[in-house]
């Protein structure tokens, strides 16, 4: 009998599409190689400059691709990865997040006793995973991006291993992250068993026009995918890890967790729901609405119960995830994705993208302020109470510019007009109303008012007339070679200034970013 020859045909690779990921991964590996072969330890600024340059380069390349391709999707790797307006906009956000995190971390690495090359390499590796999640068009590729992001974050938190709180946070995040990954993998298996494909577009095409309301295998798979991604975005009831991990992790890493990691999780969630299983929206919309209800309520109520500013911002981050879910769940009754887009569904999802972008800058700026305040400690043992609300008493007297910047960021998160936070909240609530989700919109408005109390407590404490026990003379001497401005690390000043500038400018002139968000969303649903 003749032998049957099976020829393997490797998928074509569009290297220009993968350029942002290549830049991030290449820089991470190159930095580790140079650091391991160098005869002596590299100066801290080498790792910081490498991270900043790499993040900026990835963002610039994505922006060039956005302009060159006119948002037209460009698939590669046999359709497993796609570069479109949605992934490119998120890539620009990830690059900006890397730059800001590197700036804030530069003045904090020695305080947390973290090795700069390892920190920079892990930061860039996690950013590469986030970019993969934003453009994944296959559940397996999505899982690889998810794990690249998560594993790097586990180690980033554990790098500050001399602090017991960091070790505990890393272990909690790792154990619960492993459980969520198992749920996600099982969900992939069930979806594949039901549709015969792991490609998101292939799944969407298989389900298009079919009536499969009783396909319990598919519904179970969707539910498990929601569990896995719900953990990554800290949606209730999958949020229990967030307060402890945010509190124990180094503040620069916490800012990255609350912004870029959350944005990557929501990007993956949007692709799964609106590219793969939109035809089952009648099944998953009620689940998403319930998650939004619970996330809004728990995040807002628990935030006002905290006397630690870092834990308050952790619960606040959960509440903000609820607002993003409000936009994603605003699915009007429609016969298909095209009719849904024509009826304003694109505006609903674009409101969530707009919210993600604006909140990312607010979170990065807020935790940058916390990193600066936490640096003014008498001893490492005082770190446990570094962010107690009492430490922020009289901050406006000691650090007036820093207090003003923090006030702007907090008021923006509360949704005060003329800030990006107000526009973001308005857009997602309007999307819920357009989709007849009046009850959810009402809950979102009520929880926004409740959350404002938590932010105003901090603002009032900063501007209280009485002083604080921790004055400037208690702060440790600045490490040699650390440029400072007004007693503050210059790199952190740059990061905070950028966050405040974006928050104010977008709040006054939001139309450009709103249009970019809408164009990005339309590139994945049309």
N, C-alpha and C positions, 0 to 999 in steps of 0.2 A: 504494500500500500504506500502511496506517495505521501510525503510529509507536507502538511499544510503550513505555509510560511505566513506569519502574521507580521506585517510591517508596522513599525511604530513611527508615527509622524509627530514630531515635536511641534507644539503650538508656536505660532509666530509671536515674536516679542517686539513690541514697539517701545524701544528704549527711551524715546523722548517722553512718552507718557509716564514712564517710571522714574524720570529724572529727580523729582523731589525726594522720593524714597531712597534713591541711590545716593543722593547728597547726604541725607541724614545718616544712613547706615555706614556709608564710606567714611564720613568724618568721625563717627564713633569708633570704628575699628582702627582708623589711622591714628587717632589720639591715644588709644590703648597701646598700639604698637610702639609709638614713639615714647610713651611714658615708660613702657617696660624695658626698652633698649637704651634709654638715656642713662648716662653714667651717674647722674644725680637727679634728685626730684625736680620736676618742672616747676617753674614759678606759677603761682595761682592764676595770674592773669592770662597765661597761655590757654588754660582750659576755658576760662570765661570768654576770651576773645573767640576761641574756636566755636563755642556754643552759640554766641551771638552771631557770628558770621554765617554759621551753618543754618541757623533758624531763619535769618534774613534772606539767605540765598534760596532756601526752599520756598519761602513766601514770594520772592521776586519771580522765580521760575513759574510758580503757579499763576501769578498775575499775568505774566507774559503769555502763558498758555490760554488763559481766559480771554485775553485780547485777540490772540491769533486764531483761535478755533471758534470764536463767536458762540461759545457754550455748546457747540455740537458734541455729542458724546463720542468718545474715541475708545473703543474696547481694545483690550489686548489680552494675551495669555488665553486665547480661545474663549474670550468673553468672560473670563473669571474676574477680571478687574476692568473698571471703566473710569475714564477721566472725563468728567462733565462739569457743568457749572457748579453743581452741588459739592462735589469732591474738591474742586479747586478753591471754592470759597472757604471750605473748612480747612484746607491745607494752608491758606493764608493765615487763618486764625491760629492754627497750630504753630506756624512759624513765629507769629507774634508772641504766642505764649511761651515758646522756648526762649526768645530774646528777653522777655520780662523776667522769667524765672531765673535765667542765668545772671541777670543784673542784680536781682534781689539776693541770690545765693552767694554772690561774690564776697559780700561783707559778712556772711554768716557761716561759711564753711569751716573756718577755724574754731568758731564758737561751738559748733556741733561736732567738731573733730571728724569731719568727713573729708576723704581724699578727693581733691578737685578733679583729677582725670577720670576716676571712676564715676563721680557724680555726673560729670559732663557726658560721658559715654552712655550712662544709663538714661539720662534725660533725653538724649538724641535717639536712643533705641526705642524708648517709649513713644516719642513723637512719631517715629516711623510707623509704629503699630497703629497710632491714632489715624495717620494718613491712609493706611491700608483699610482701616475700618470705614473711613469716609467714602472710599471708592470701591469697596468690595461688591462684586456682583455675583458672588457665589458664597454659600454658607460656610464652606470649608475655608476659603480665603478669609472670610469674616472672622472665623474662629482663630485663625493664625494671627490676624491683626489684634484680636482681643487678648490673646495670650502674650503677644509681644508687649503690648501696652501694660498688661497686668503684672507680669513677672518682673519687668523693669521697675515698676512702682513698688512692688514688695521689697526689692533690694534697696531702692532709693530711701525708703523709710527706715530700713534696718541699717543703713550706712552710719546713722548716728547711734551706733550700738552701745556706746558707753552710757547712754541714757536709758534707764529701765523702761520709761514710758514709750520710747521709740521701739524697743525690742518687743514690748507687749503689743503695740499697734501693728507692727509688721506681722507678727504671728496671727493676730486676729484677722487681719486683712487677707493673709495667705490662706488660712483655713476656710474662711467663709467664701473667699474667691474660688477655691478649689471646688466647693459644693456648687457654686453658681455655674462654673464651667461644666460640671457634670450634667446639670440640668440642661444647659444649652446644647451640649453634645447629644443628649437623649432626644431633645427636641428636633435636632437636625436629622437624627435617624428616623424619627416618626414622620417628619415631613417628606423625607426621601422615600420612605416606604409607601406613602400615600400618593405622591406625585411622580416618582421615578426620576427626580432630578434634584440637584442641590443648587443649580444656577437660578438666581433670583428671577431673571427675565424668563427663563424656561418654566419656572413654577407659575409665574404670572400668566404666561401663554397657555399653560396646561389648564389653569383654572378659569380662563377667560370664557365667559358665556356659559359655563357649566353650572349646574344646580347640585351643590354638594353640601347642603346644610346638615345632612345626617352623617357626614364623613367624620366620625368621632376620632379616627386615627389622626387626621389632619388637624382637627381642633385641639387635640391633646398636644400635638407637636407645636402648634402656635402658642399654646399656653406655656409650654416649657421654655420656648424661646423668649417669651415675655418675662418669665422668671429670671432667666440668665441675664438678660439685658436690664431688667428692673433692678437687679443688684448693682450693676455698674453705675446706674444713674441715681442710686440711693432713693428709689421710690418706696413708699410705705406699702407693704410691711417688710420690705427687704432692705431697710435702712439702718438696722441696729448696729452695724459696724461703723457707720459714718462718724457719730460724735466722738467715740473713743479714738478712732484712727486719726481724725482731724486734729484732736487735741494732742495726741502723743507724737505725731509726725513733726519734723522740722517745719517751721512756718512757710518757707519757700516751697517745700514739697506739698504742703497742705493747699496753698494757692493753686498749684498745678493740678492737684487732685480735684479741687472744687470747680475748676474751669475747663481745662483741656480734656482731662479724662472724662468728665461728664459730657462735654460736647461730642466726643467720639462715641460714647455710648448712645446718645440720642441720634447721632447721624446713622449709626447702624440700625437703630430701632425704626427710623423713618424709612430707610431702604427696605427693610424686611416687610413693613406694613404696607407701604405704598407702591412697591415694585413687585413683590412676590405674592402677597396674600390680600391684596385690596378687594378681590372678589368675595372674600370672607369678612368684609368689614362689618356686616350685621352681627357677626359673632364676636369679633374682638373689640368693637367700639364700646359696648357696655363694660367690658373689663377695663379698658383704658380710662373710661369715665370714673369708674369706682376707684382705680388707682389715683387718679387726679384728686378726687374728693378726699381720700385718706391722706395723701401726701400734703395737700394744702393745709388740712386741719392739724395734723400732727406736727408738721414743721412749724407752723405759726404758734401754736399753743406751747409747745416745748421750748421755743426760742425765748418767749417772755418769762419762762421759769428759770432761766440760767443766770448765774452770777459770775460766770466766766465768759469773757468776750469771745474767746476762741470757740468754746462750745456753742455759744449763741450763734456765731456765724456758721457753725456746722449745721445746726437745725435750720437756720435761715437758708442754707444751701438746699436742704431738703424741700423747704417751702417753694423755693424758686424752681426746683425740678417739677413741682406740681403745676406751676404756671406753664411750663413748656408742655406738659402733658395735656393741659387744657387746649392748647393749639393743635396738638396732634390728634386729639379725640374729636375735633370739630369736623365731623364727616356728615354732610347733608345727605338725605336720601337721594340716590342717583342710580342709574342703571349700569354705569360703568365709569372707569377712571376718566375718560374724556369728558363725559357729561359732568362728572364731579369737578373737574378742573374748570369747565365753563361756568359752573354755578358758584365759583369762588373758593373751591377747595384748595387751590394753589395759594390763595391769600392766607388760609388757615395755617397751612404748614409753614409758609414763609414767615408768619408771625412768630412761630416757634424758633425758626432759624435766627431771626432778628433778635429774639430774646436771648438765645444762647450766646450770640456774639457780644451783645452789650453786657450781659451778666458776667461773661468771662473776664472782661476788662475790669468790671467792678470787683470781682472776687480776687483777681490778681493784685489789684491795687490795695484792697483791704488787708489781705494777708501780708503784703509788703509792709504796710504800716505796722502790723502786729510783729513782724520780724524786727523792725527797728526798735519798737517799744520793748520787746523781749530781750534785746541786746543789753539794755540798761539794768543789769542784775548785779547784785552784790556778790553772788557766788552761784555755781552751777546747781547747788542744792535748792536754791530759791526758784528754780525753773518750774516747779509744780504749781506755784501761784503766780507765774509770770504774767498771766492775762486775767487775773481777777479784776472785776469791775473797779475795785478800789484803787488799783494801780493807775487807772486812767483819770482819776480825780485830779483836776488842776492841770491836765496836759496842755490846755490852751495857754497857760501861763508859762510853762516850761518850754514847750515846743509849739508856738502859735501857728506856724506854717503847716507843720505836720497835722495838728488838730484840725485846721481848716480843710486840708485835703481829705482827711478821714471823715469829716462832717459831710463833705460833698458826696463821697462814695456811699456813706450810710444813708443819706437822704435819697440818693438815687435808688438804692435798693428798696427803700420804703415807697418809692413811686411818686416823689415830689415833682410837680411840673417843672419844665425847662431842664429836665435831666433825661438821660437815655432810659432810665428805669421806668419813668412815667409813660413814655411812648411804648415801651415794650409791654407793659401791663395793659395799656389801653388796646393794643393790637390783638393780644390773645383773648381778652375779654370780648372785644368786638367780634372776633372769629367765632367764639362760643355762642354769642347771641345770633349771629347770622345762621348758625347751624341749629337754631332753636334750643340751644342748651342753656335756657334761662336760669335754671337752678344752679348749674355749675358756675355760670357767670356771677351769680349772686354770692355764692360761696367764695369765689376768687376775690371779689371786692371786699367781703367781710374779713377774710384772712389777711388781705393787704393792710387793712386798718389795724388788725390785731398785731401783725408783725411790726408795724410802725412804732408801736410802744417799745419793743425791744431795741430798735435803733435809737430812738429818742432818749432812752435811758443812758446810753453810752454818750450821746452828744451832750446831755445835761451834765453828766459826770465830768466830761472834759472841760466844760466851761463853768463849773462850779467855782465860787470865789475861794473856798478853802483850798489849801495846798495839799501836797502829797508827801508822804514820808520818804519817797524815793526821789530826791532832787538830783540835779545834774552832777553834783559832786560825788554821788554814789555810783555813777556809771564807770565802768572800767575804762582804762586808757585805750585810745584807739591804737590798733595794731599798726606798726610802722609800714609805710607804703600804701595805706588805705586812704585815698583822697576823700576829703570830707567837705561838706558845705553846710555852714551853720550848725556844726556839730553832728550832722547826719551823714551816713555813707553816701558818697556822690552817686554811685551806681543805683542805690535804692531810690534816691531822689529822682533820677531819670525815669525809673519804672513807675513810681507813684505819679509823677507829672504826666506821663503818657496816659495812664489810666484815667486820671482826672480830665485830661484834655479830651479824650475820646468820649467820656461820659457826658461832658458839657456840650461839646460840639454836636454829637449825635442827638442830644436832647433838644437842641435849638434847630438843627438842620438834619432831620432824620430821613428825608426823602431818598437821598442817594443810596443809603444802606438798605432801605426798604425795597427799592427797585432791584438792587443786587440780590437780595434774599429771594424776591419773587422770581427773578430770572433763574437763580440757582435751582429752586424747587421745580420750576417748569421743565428744566432739563432732565429731570428723572421721571416725570409723570406723563410727558407727551412723547 
